[in-house]
Amino acid sequence: MPYSLDPAFYNHVRLSLMRLGEPIHLSMGKLQVTLQLEGQQWTAYFMPESDMPLIRWQDFDVHRSGLNEPVACTLLLYHYQSWLMFPQILAEMDRQLHRLLEDLPNRPEMGWKPRRLDTR
């Protein structure tokens, strides 16, 4: 089904894939989900049966006028209750990616150090 992805999530994944390499595997024990991030698709799997997909985001429309524009994509829901989980999966993905990027050594030659924005 067509889905409009929050640009903050998409941009954070793209930055993480550039900095950390592809694919990125995240384990979300509390949600019993593993998430595999690749450039063309993100797939969440049910942990006890890691070959059973729950959700997949794919076909990202990267042709947008600005980084703050939502990213159109296709959302595939493989389980009847997966629509309840995907907001939590995206939020946990964002937290884990931020931690991974913070753990990278400072790259002064690139003028880059991850910072958390205060959204209060």
DRENRO-611224 format. One line per 3 residues: their letters; for each residue z, x, y of N, C-alpha, C. Coordinates in steps of 0.02 Angstrom, whole numbers. Layout:
! residues N
a> Z/X/Y/Z/X/Y/Z/X/Y ~ ...
This chain:
! residues 120
mpy> 0/42/-59/0/0/0/0/44/62 ~ -31/23/115/-32/62/177/39/69/205 ~ 53/128/231/120/141/258/113/185/320
sld> 156/174/369/157/214/429/219/258/427 ~ 209/322/414/264/370/405/288/397/473 ~ 353/399/480/384/427/541/359/499/550
paf> 334/516/608/306/583/618/358/639/609 ~ 421/626/622/473/678/613/476/700/541 ~ 471/654/493/472/672/422/410/712/404
ynh> 353/688/425/290/722/408/289/793/437 ~ 307/799/501/305/864/534/354/912/502 ~ 413/887/482/463/930/451/440/956/383
vrl> 407/913/345/381/934/280/325/985/290 ~ 280/973/337/225/1021/348/252/1089/369 ~ 301/1090/414/332/1153/434/365/1187/374
slm> 400/1150/334/434/1177/276/385/1206/226 ~ 330/1171/214/280/1196/167/248/1261/193 ~ 239/1266/259/211/1328/288/261/1385/281
rlg> 325/1372/292/376/1425/292/400/1443/222 ~ 405/1393/177/435/1404/111/384/1408/55 ~ 323/1387/68/272/1387/15/269/1319/-19
epi> 218/1314/-61/204/1250/-94/204/1260/-169 ~ 230/1215/-208/266/1154/-191/340/1168/-178 ~ 373/1119/-149/446/1122/-139/476/1068/-184
hls> 527/1088/-223/562/1041/-267/632/1031/-240 ~ 651/969/-229/718/952/-204/753/908/-256 ~ 815/923/-269/855/883/-315/905/841/-275
mgk> 904/777/-287/949/731/-251/993/696/-303 ~ 1044/733/-325/1087/709/-379/1120/642/-365 ~ 1142/632/-304/1175/570/-286/1129/510/-296
lqv> 1065/520/-281/1015/467/-289/982/468/-358 ~ 997/519/-398/966/530/-464/890/536/-458 ~ 868/576/-409/797/583/-395/782/657/-385
tlq> 723/678/-408/696/743/-389/633/728/-348 ~ 621/769/-298/565/758/-253/521/820/-253 ~ 457/811/-266/410/866/-264/365/857/-204
leg> 366/906/-159/327/903/-97/268/950/-102 ~ 209/923/-92/148/962/-89/110/939/-27 ~ 60/978/-8/23/961/52/-10/893/51
qqw> -37/873/-7/-75/811/-12/-35/751/-35 ~ 24/764/-65/65/708/-89/137/729/-97 ~ 181/681/-91/253/689/-104/270/639/-158
tay> 302/663/-211/318/619/-267/392/623/-284 ~ 424/565/-287/494/560/-308/496/538/-381 ~ 535/574/-421/541/559/-492/613/540/-508
fmp> 620/495/-557/686/476/-582/712/535/-622 ~ 773/560/-605/799/622/-633/806/623/-710 ~ 839/575/-741/846/581/-813/780/586/-851
esd> 728/556/-824/661/560/-855/614/587/-802 ~ 614/652/-793/580/683/-736/504/673/-735 ~ 475/646/-788/403/633/-786/387/562/-763
mpl> 439/522/-748/429/453/-726/432/448/-650 ~ 374/439/-617/375/434/-544/406/368/-521 ~ 441/372/-465/468/312/-432/425/293/-372
irw> 410/344/-331/375/332/-268/328/391/-256 ~ 271/376/-225/226/430/-204/197/413/-136 ~ 199/462/-91/165/458/-27/104/501/-34
qdf> 45/476/-16/-16/515/-23/-68/493/29 ~ -124/528/29/-179/512/74/-157/511/147 ~ -123/564/168/-98/568/237/-157/573/285
dvh> -158/531/336/-209/534/388/-184/581/443 ~ -206/643/440/-180/694/485/-217/696/552 ~ -268/654/560/-306/653/622/-273/604/670
rsg> -225/630/708/-190/588/756/-190/624/824 ~ -178/588/876/-185/616/943/-126/658/965 ~ -69/654/931/-11/694/950/39/699/893
lne> 83/748/898/134/758/846/184/701/843 ~ 189/662/896/237/607/898/207/542/872 ~ 145/543/850/112/483/824/129/473/750
pva> 141/411/728/153/398/657/94/421/615 ~ 108/439/553/57/463/507/42/407/456 ~ -19/384/457/-40/333/408/-47/366/340
ctl> -24/332/289/-31/358/221/-30/300/172 ~ -36/316/109/-31/266/56/36/276/22 ~ 72/222/13/137/223/-21/129/187/-88
lly> 143/224/-142/139/195/-209/210/186/-235 ~ 227/125/-254/293/109/-280/285/95/-355 ~ 317/136/-397/309/130/-469/364/90/-503
hyq> 415/72/-466/471/35/-493/485/-23/-447 ~ 505/-79/-474/513/-140/-433/567/-133/-380 ~ 615/-87/-388/666/-78/-337/658/-13/-296
swl> 604/22/-306/595/85/-271/590/77/-195 ~ 568/19/-172/564/8/-99/633/11/-67 ~ 685/-2/-107/753/2/-80/776/75/-71
mfp> 747/120/-110/769/190/-111/732/235/-62 ~ 670/219/-45/631/269/-10/658/288/59 ~ 691/244/97/721/268/160/776/319/149
qil> 817/310/96/870/358/80/840/424/56 ~ 787/420/18/754/481/-7/726/521/52 ~ 694/488/100/667/523/158/723/556/199
aem> 778/520/208/834/548/248/864/608/212 ~ 874/604/147/903/660/109/854/719/107 ~ 789/705/101/738/757/103/743/795/168
drq> 749/760/223/753/791/289/814/836/294 ~ 872/812/270/933/853/272/925/917/231 ~ 898/910/171/890/969/127/840/1019/155
lhr> 785/994/183/736/1040/212/766/1078/271 ~ 805/1043/311/837/1077/368/882/1133/343 ~ 921/1120/291/965/1172/263/925/1231/237
lle> 870/1217/202/828/1271/175/799/1313/232 ~ 776/1281/285/747/1319/341/800/1358/378 ~ 860/1331/383/915/1368/416/933/1431/378
dlp> 925/1430/312/943/1487/270/891/1543/273 ~ 833/1529/301/783/1582/307/807/1634/358 ~ 790/1697/348/809/1747/398/776/1732/465
nrp> 810/1751/518/782/1742/585/716/1779/589 ~ 666/1749/619/600/1780/624/584/1793/698 ~ 617/1843/729/606/1854/801/534/1871/818
emg> 498/1902/772/428/1919/787/385/1857/797 ~ 409/1800/771/373/1738/780/406/1694/833 ~ 463/1716/859/499/1677/908/524/1611/879
wkp> 543/1614/815/560/1551/780/629/1555/748 ~ 669/1505/761/733/1495/727/745/1420/726 ~ 755/1390/667/764/1317/665/825/1295/704
rrl> 818/1240/739/874/1211/776/878/1137/761 ~ 939/1112/757/948/1040/747/952/1008/816 ~ 913/956/825/915/920/888/970/868/885
dtr> 1008/864/938/1061/814/942/1029/747/959 ~ 1036/698/915/1003/634/925/1051/579/946 ~ 1108/598/973/1157/548/995/1134/508/1053
